[in-house]
Every structure is written in C-alpha cells, then in structure tokens.
C-alpha cells in the first residue's frame, strides 16, 4: 500500500515538474520572440551640425531636457542602471568611441534609430531605452544631440550587456513591464518639427514631450505608480491643474530647480530635479504655462 502511495506521489510530482518546465520554456520562447524581433526603420538623411551653438544645444538637451546623462553618465561612459537577478540587468552602454564603447561603430543613422525608434543597429529592440518619449524630439534637436554625443572624448569604461531575468520575462509578457519602446512607436514617422522656442504653451508642450515627463507622470500627467520603477519607489505626482491647483510659478521653479515641494520637503530622488535645474527660466515658464492647460485628472487616472 505504501509503495502505491509513493508511486502516485512520485507521478504527481513528475507531472508538476513537467508542467513547470513547459511553462518556463513557453515564457522563454515567447519573450525571446519579442526580444529578438527585428524592426525595419528607414532613416532620413540628416546632416550633423558642427557649429558651437548646435553643440551647446546638444549638451543642454542631454543634460537638462532629455537627461541622457542620467543613464549613460556625465561623460557618456555608460552605467549599469539596475541589476536584479530576477528582473534582469539594464545597462546604458558607453557611447564614446573608446575601445570599450560603442560610439566608434555607430553610424549617424544608428544614433537616430536608437534615440527616435528604440532599435539597435541590427534591428532588435533596445531594452529600457525610452525612445517612445524621445520620438518627439525634433529633427534639429536630434542632430544637435547626436553631434554633441559624437564630440565627447573617449572614456575607457567597460559596461556589461543588458539581459532580461526570469521575472522580467514574465512581467513583460503580462504587460506589466513596458521596457520595449520599439513595440509602441510609429516607425513610419521620419521627420519631427518643433514650435519656435519661447515662453509659450506650444513650446512648453514640446519640452514635456521631448523631456520624457510623461514617462513617469503618465500621458495625462496625473501621476501614479511608474511601471518601470521598483515597487517601493514613490508614485509620480499629479501635474494636472487638479494636482497643482495650489501651486504658484515660484513653487514650480523651486521643485524643478531646488527639488522641493511647496511645503519645503525634499522631493524623492526619482524626480530628476538636478537635471531640470539646468533648464532655462524661459523653458521652465513654458512648461508651467503648458501644465495649466492640460485637462484636470484625478491622481493616477492615466
């Protein structure tokens, strides 16, 4: 009798193990299909500028608006943004032309493809590259940004490749880990324009789009938990009139320049105020004017 029970238990465990193996294999195959899907992107010919004003504009974009240096480092030397055995390793590569960097192997079109489309030179989607936000960067700003990045001095710094862990694969398939921007971008778009720079609603809207504000605060700017942040990270604030109705322009400046809310409390380190502090007064005012005009939404109602 005991032998029969043990045999049944063994068979049951074997079935469970078999199901787990099949499930794991299914997750791996399905996630791999998305990770290795190739995208054909036609890149327009956009000559890179060389004048000092354009290079200065590119640096301003990289440090204050698009915040490229937050992930790639102050010298674009690369950086491991996050490394978790379950979720995966997410690394921003060394963009310089050093032997340990990728800059020397990238053509101008490769830069455009990565920034605006989230696609690597071989056509696969890049992990955690927020190109769905940067796809709004205008042609003139895009070439200025790439020209500045190409002008950076060589920095020897080896960065390990990105990889997606088992939990990261499961969350990707469940639609809870939006780390493949290439999947949601209209790759047929080739040219993007921007309104004239100035303290206007239109330019403020452009800055919020090119600056990726919607990546954390949501497309409607109502805030809430950020899907690509750790579970213990604080939610993004509601920036619609419903959330900042008691704010003044001076308070908004303090948040973006000093990292303080209206009560004087220091904002979470997830808010990149050290980057927004580099924005000009005109840029901050333009963003403030724009946010007054977006539809009011309840917190987290993206």
VOZADO-920949 format. One record per residue (C-alpha): residue number from 1; y negated, x, z negated; residue in three letters. Coordinates in steps of 0.001 Angstrom, whole numbers, plus 500000, padded with zeros to 6 digits. Each point is the difference from the previous one (the first is absolute). Layout:
# residues N
{NUM; {Y; X; Z}; 'ala'}
...
***
This chain:
# residues 302
{1; {500000; 500000; 500000}; 'unk'}
{2; {497590; 502770; 499017}; 'unk'}
{3; {500748; 501780; 503260}; 'unk'}
{4; {499092; 496927; 502033}; 'unk'}
{5; {496733; 499629; 498120}; 'unk'}
{6; {499130; 503633; 500599}; 'unk'}
{7; {500843; 499669; 503686}; 'unk'}
{8; {497753; 496935; 500296}; 'unk'}
{9; {497190; 501783; 498186}; 'unk'}
{10; {500442; 502976; 502303}; 'unk'}
{11; {499917; 497784; 503081}; 'unk'}
{12; {496869; 498263; 498682}; 'unk'}
{13; {498250; 503289; 499355}; 'unk'}
{14; {501012; 501218; 503443}; 'unk'}
{15; {498478; 496916; 501597}; 'unk'}
{16; {496785; 500457; 498029}; 'unk'}
{17; {499786; 503680; 500926}; 'unk'}
{18; {500683; 499121; 503622}; 'unk'}
{19; {497241; 497397; 500025}; 'unk'}
{20; {497579; 502463; 498448}; 'unk'}
{21; {500861; 502612; 502615}; 'unk'}
{22; {499494; 497466; 502789}; 'unk'}
{23; {496694; 498872; 498489}; 'unk'}
{24; {498727; 503573; 499607}; 'unk'}
{25; {501051; 500851; 503531}; 'unk'}
{26; {498265; 496867; 501290}; 'unk'}
{27; {496770; 500866; 498200}; 'unk'}
{28; {500112; 503550; 501337}; 'unk'}
{29; {500659; 498937; 503588}; 'unk'}
{30; {497387; 497222; 499985}; 'unk'}
{31; {497310; 502149; 498388}; 'unk'}
{32; {500814; 502943; 502268}; 'unk'}
{33; {499484; 497780; 503035}; 'unk'}
{34; {496443; 499345; 498859}; 'unk'}
{35; {499317; 503562; 498888}; 'unk'}
{36; {501133; 501435; 503331}; 'unk'}
{37; {498660; 497336; 502324}; 'unk'}
{38; {497782; 501577; 502641}; 'unk'}
{39; {496635; 498663; 501086}; 'unk'}
{40; {498477; 500697; 503378}; 'unk'}
{41; {496257; 500340; 499558}; 'unk'}
{42; {497635; 500685; 502877}; 'unk'}
{43; {497218; 502273; 498795}; 'unk'}
{44; {496604; 499965; 501742}; 'unk'}
{45; {498234; 503198; 500905}; 'unk'}
{46; {497385; 500571; 497304}; 'unk'}
{47; {498381; 503455; 500150}; 'unk'}
{48; {499413; 501647; 496633}; 'unk'}
{49; {496390; 500866; 499134}; 'unk'}
{50; {499015; 503466; 498833}; 'unk'}
{51; {496408; 499506; 498846}; 'unk'}
{52; {499173; 500471; 496281}; 'unk'}
{53; {498883; 496387; 499535}; 'unk'}
{54; {503352; 498639; 501183}; 'unk'}
{55; {501945; 502434; 497809}; 'unk'}
{56; {497862; 498993; 497026}; 'unk'}
{57; {500717; 496346; 500779}; 'unk'}
{58; {503717; 500779; 500158}; 'unk'}
{59; {499908; 501678; 496604}; 'unk'}
{60; {498090; 497065; 498511}; 'unk'}
{61; {502616; 497611; 501349}; 'unk'}
{62; {502854; 502101; 498626}; 'unk'}
{63; {498492; 500368; 496537}; 'unk'}
{64; {497981; 496827; 499387}; 'unk'}
{65; {501125; 497217; 502348}; 'unk'}
{66; {503600; 500403; 501215}; 'unk'}
{67; {500805; 502216; 496995}; 'unk'}
{68; {502508; 502134; 501920}; 'unk'}
{69; {499669; 502812; 497464}; 'unk'}
{70; {501333; 497782; 497209}; 'unk'}
{71; {503488; 500427; 501455}; 'unk'}
{72; {499754; 503055; 502246}; 'unk'}
{73; {497977; 502118; 497560}; 'unk'}
{74; {496465; 501326; 499969}; 'unk'}
{75; {500861; 502642; 502604}; 'unk'}
{76; {502522; 497746; 501812}; 'unk'}
{77; {502676; 502295; 498594}; 'unk'}
{78; {502404; 497118; 499354}; 'unk'}
{79; {501312; 498439; 496849}; 'unk'}
{80; {502969; 498106; 498559}; 'unk'}
{81; {498413; 496639; 499235}; 'unk'}
{82; {502987; 498576; 498117}; 'unk'}
{83; {503564; 501108; 499349}; 'unk'}
{84; {502467; 497589; 498469}; 'unk'}
{85; {503782; 500360; 500452}; 'unk'}
{86; {500415; 496239; 500428}; 'unk'}
{87; {496947; 499166; 502109}; 'unk'}
{88; {499755; 503245; 501933}; 'unk'}
{89; {497723; 502948; 500613}; 'unk'}
{90; {496701; 499323; 501752}; 'unk'}
{91; {498214; 503111; 501179}; 'unk'}
{92; {496779; 500434; 501964}; 'unk'}
{93; {500616; 503021; 502245}; 'unk'}
{94; {497943; 503146; 500224}; 'unk'}
{95; {497686; 499204; 502922}; 'unk'}
{96; {498663; 503508; 500482}; 'unk'}
{97; {501215; 502321; 502758}; 'unk'}
{98; {501702; 502319; 497512}; 'unk'}
{99; {503709; 500809; 500556}; 'unk'}
{100; {500844; 497595; 497160}; 'unk'}
{101; {497781; 497281; 501507}; 'unk'}
{102; {500299; 497668; 502963}; 'unk'}
{103; {496505; 500388; 501418}; 'unk'}
{104; {500892; 502641; 502594}; 'unk'}
{105; {502662; 497781; 501587}; 'unk'}
{106; {497884; 496848; 500195}; 'unk'}
{107; {498165; 499067; 503167}; 'unk'}
{108; {496860; 497869; 499783}; 'unk'}
{109; {502015; 496948; 500988}; 'unk'}
{110; {502454; 500640; 497156}; 'unk'}
{111; {497140; 499808; 497501}; 'unk'}
{112; {498737; 496763; 501538}; 'unk'}
{113; {503526; 498541; 500023}; 'unk'}
{114; {500551; 500815; 496325}; 'unk'}
{115; {496625; 498807; 498715}; 'unk'}
{116; {499573; 496837; 502033}; 'unk'}
{117; {503649; 499031; 500592}; 'unk'}
{118; {502019; 501551; 497160}; 'unk'}
{119; {502361; 501634; 502479}; 'unk'}
{120; {501308; 503582; 500036}; 'unk'}
{121; {500047; 502135; 503179}; 'unk'}
{122; {503593; 498995; 500694}; 'unk'}
{123; {499191; 496303; 499746}; 'unk'}
{124; {501488; 499191; 496595}; 'unk'}
{125; {497933; 498215; 497336}; 'unk'}
{126; {498331; 502114; 497323}; 'unk'}
{127; {500771; 499250; 496357}; 'unk'}
{128; {497126; 498750; 497851}; 'unk'}
{129; {497363; 500957; 502580}; 'unk'}
{130; {497404; 497182; 499704}; 'unk'}
{131; {499341; 499775; 503736}; 'unk'}
{132; {499846; 496200; 499761}; 'unk'}
{133; {496688; 500645; 498222}; 'unk'}
{134; {498864; 502963; 502091}; 'unk'}
{135; {500641; 498122; 503222}; 'unk'}
{136; {496506; 498578; 499459}; 'unk'}
{137; {498342; 503433; 500248}; 'unk'}
{138; {497737; 500125; 503051}; 'unk'}
{139; {500560; 502397; 502883}; 'unk'}
{140; {496941; 502076; 499090}; 'unk'}
{141; {501048; 500289; 496371}; 'unk'}
{142; {503613; 500715; 500948}; 'unk'}
{143; {499120; 503001; 502165}; 'unk'}
{144; {497553; 501290; 497380}; 'unk'}
{145; {502711; 499765; 497343}; 'unk'}
{146; {502590; 501798; 502124}; 'unk'}
{147; {497513; 502653; 501101}; 'unk'}
{148; {499172; 500782; 496379}; 'unk'}
{149; {503673; 500066; 499002}; 'unk'}
{150; {500777; 502397; 502848}; 'unk'}
{151; {497184; 502289; 498860}; 'unk'}
{152; {501461; 500540; 496539}; 'unk'}
{153; {501093; 503519; 499046}; 'unk'}
{154; {503690; 500817; 499788}; 'unk'}
{155; {501562; 499401; 496593}; 'unk'}
{156; {503500; 501232; 499211}; 'unk'}
{157; {501600; 497200; 498035}; 'unk'}
{158; {503505; 498706; 500613}; 'unk'}
{159; {500477; 496253; 499493}; 'unk'}
{160; {503497; 498452; 499910}; 'unk'}
{161; {500709; 497167; 502443}; 'unk'}
{162; {499741; 496357; 499013}; 'unk'}
{163; {503191; 498043; 499422}; 'unk'}
{164; {500793; 496430; 498988}; 'unk'}
{165; {502251; 499508; 496976}; 'unk'}
{166; {502660; 497282; 499490}; 'unk'}
{167; {497732; 497620; 498088}; 'unk'}
{168; {497223; 500652; 502496}; 'unk'}
{169; {502348; 498978; 502810}; 'unk'}
{170; {500935; 496776; 498218}; 'unk'}
{171; {496364; 499118; 499307}; 'unk'}
{172; {499061; 500805; 503597}; 'unk'}
{173; {502613; 497578; 501304}; 'unk'}
{174; {498932; 497380; 497443}; 'unk'}
{175; {496407; 500174; 501234}; 'unk'}
{176; {498757; 501280; 496635}; 'unk'}
{177; {499127; 503559; 501034}; 'unk'}
{178; {497627; 500024; 503004}; 'unk'}
{179; {500116; 503701; 500827}; 'unk'}
{180; {500420; 499822; 503794}; 'unk'}
{181; {496551; 499164; 501321}; 'unk'}
{182; {501181; 500423; 503583}; 'unk'}
{183; {501918; 496731; 499686}; 'unk'}
{184; {496851; 497901; 499558}; 'unk'}
{185; {497553; 501707; 502376}; 'unk'}
{186; {499050; 498738; 503436}; 'unk'}
{187; {500826; 503154; 501957}; 'unk'}
{188; {498443; 498615; 503174}; 'unk'}
{189; {496505; 500540; 498577}; 'unk'}
{190; {498550; 503215; 501387}; 'unk'}
{191; {496280; 499901; 499263}; 'unk'}
{192; {498126; 498983; 496856}; 'unk'}
{193; {496242; 499793; 499637}; 'unk'}
{194; {497782; 499814; 496934}; 'unk'}
{195; {496650; 498306; 499372}; 'unk'}
{196; {496938; 502227; 499625}; 'unk'}
{197; {499797; 501744; 496644}; 'unk'}
{198; {497592; 498291; 497638}; 'unk'}
{199; {499626; 497818; 496935}; 'unk'}
{200; {501522; 496969; 501669}; 'unk'}
{201; {502849; 497587; 499390}; 'unk'}
{202; {501654; 501116; 503245}; 'unk'}
{203; {499981; 503675; 499110}; 'unk'}
{204; {501133; 499233; 496460}; 'unk'}
{205; {502981; 498133; 501427}; 'unk'}
{206; {500819; 502968; 502230}; 'unk'}
{207; {499898; 502393; 497046}; 'unk'}
{208; {502353; 497837; 497924}; 'unk'}
{209; {502433; 499840; 502927}; 'unk'}
{210; {499814; 503689; 500950}; 'unk'}
{211; {500031; 500947; 496330}; 'unk'}
{212; {503221; 498106; 499327}; 'unk'}
{213; {498611; 497854; 497184}; 'unk'}
{214; {502310; 497159; 501038}; 'unk'}
{215; {502996; 502261; 499382}; 'unk'}
{216; {499588; 499516; 496253}; 'unk'}
{217; {497718; 496986; 499628}; 'unk'}
{218; {501801; 497948; 502645}; 'unk'}
{219; {498839; 498659; 503364}; 'unk'}
{220; {497907; 497373; 498208}; 'unk'}
{221; {498774; 502490; 497348}; 'unk'}
{222; {501254; 497780; 497162}; 'unk'}
{223; {501956; 502814; 498343}; 'unk'}
{224; {503321; 499773; 498218}; 'unk'}
{225; {503039; 502304; 499753}; 'unk'}
{226; {500166; 502649; 502722}; 'unk'}
{227; {503427; 500036; 501719}; 'unk'}
{228; {500088; 503778; 500545}; 'unk'}
{229; {498913; 500877; 496446}; 'unk'}
{230; {502400; 500507; 497061}; 'unk'}
{231; {500736; 496821; 497975}; 'unk'}
{232; {497984; 501307; 497050}; 'unk'}
{233; {496878; 500593; 502104}; 'unk'}
{234; {497126; 497606; 499231}; 'unk'}
{235; {499235; 497273; 502546}; 'unk'}
{236; {497097; 500420; 502375}; 'unk'}
{237; {496828; 498092; 499118}; 'unk'}
{238; {498777; 496838; 501691}; 'unk'}
{239; {497059; 501080; 502175}; 'unk'}
{240; {499178; 496557; 501395}; 'unk'}
{241; {496957; 498118; 498651}; 'unk'}
{242; {502370; 498258; 497576}; 'unk'}
{243; {500875; 503355; 498448}; 'unk'}
{244; {496636; 501774; 500043}; 'unk'}
{245; {497658; 497056; 499491}; 'unk'}
{246; {498541; 501605; 496880}; 'unk'}
{247; {499488; 503386; 501613}; 'unk'}
{248; {496728; 501489; 501159}; 'unk'}
{249; {499549; 502572; 502717}; 'unk'}
{250; {499410; 502608; 497287}; 'unk'}
{251; {503357; 499127; 498417}; 'unk'}
{252; {501699; 500349; 503367}; 'unk'}
{253; {498415; 503435; 500441}; 'unk'}
{254; {501235; 500994; 496538}; 'unk'}
{255; {503549; 498988; 500904}; 'unk'}
{256; {500057; 501961; 503260}; 'unk'}
{257; {497955; 502965; 498801}; 'unk'}
{258; {500977; 500369; 496338}; 'unk'}
{259; {503298; 498155; 499760}; 'unk'}
{260; {498728; 497522; 497401}; 'unk'}
{261; {500175; 496218; 499881}; 'unk'}
{262; {497031; 497824; 498849}; 'unk'}
{263; {501042; 500425; 496352}; 'unk'}
{264; {499984; 503777; 500334}; 'unk'}
{265; {503781; 500275; 499875}; 'unk'}
{266; {501472; 502792; 502125}; 'unk'}
{267; {501915; 498639; 502957}; 'unk'}
{268; {503657; 500758; 500561}; 'unk'}
{269; {500806; 503292; 501734}; 'unk'}
{270; {501485; 497916; 502809}; 'unk'}
{271; {496471; 499078; 501034}; 'unk'}
{272; {498868; 502947; 502201}; 'unk'}
{273; {496444; 500039; 498662}; 'unk'}
{274; {499771; 503790; 500274}; 'unk'}
{275; {500242; 499477; 503748}; 'unk'}
{276; {497710; 496968; 500200}; 'unk'}
{277; {497475; 501957; 497915}; 'unk'}
{278; {499438; 502082; 503127}; 'unk'}
{279; {498915; 496949; 502020}; 'unk'}
{280; {496318; 499804; 500849}; 'unk'}
{281; {497702; 497461; 498338}; 'unk'}
{282; {499740; 498146; 503310}; 'unk'}
{283; {503783; 499786; 500344}; 'unk'}
{284; {500493; 498650; 496494}; 'unk'}
{285; {497236; 497433; 500507}; 'unk'}
{286; {501545; 498911; 503295}; 'unk'}
{287; {503363; 499446; 498313}; 'unk'}
{288; {498306; 498105; 497159}; 'unk'}
{289; {498224; 497719; 502486}; 'unk'}
{290; {503264; 499361; 501850}; 'unk'}
{291; {501957; 499104; 496861}; 'unk'}
{292; {497433; 497338; 499136}; 'unk'}
{293; {500963; 498201; 503212}; 'unk'}
{294; {503809; 499974; 499841}; 'unk'}
{295; {501623; 496678; 498989}; 'unk'}
{296; {500498; 499594; 496256}; 'unk'}
{297; {503638; 500205; 498976}; 'unk'}
{298; {501836; 499749; 496741}; 'unk'}
{299; {501349; 503265; 498635}; 'unk'}
{300; {503152; 501096; 501817}; 'unk'}
{301; {499778; 497271; 502626}; 'unk'}
{302; {500332; 502363; 502953}; 'unk'}
***
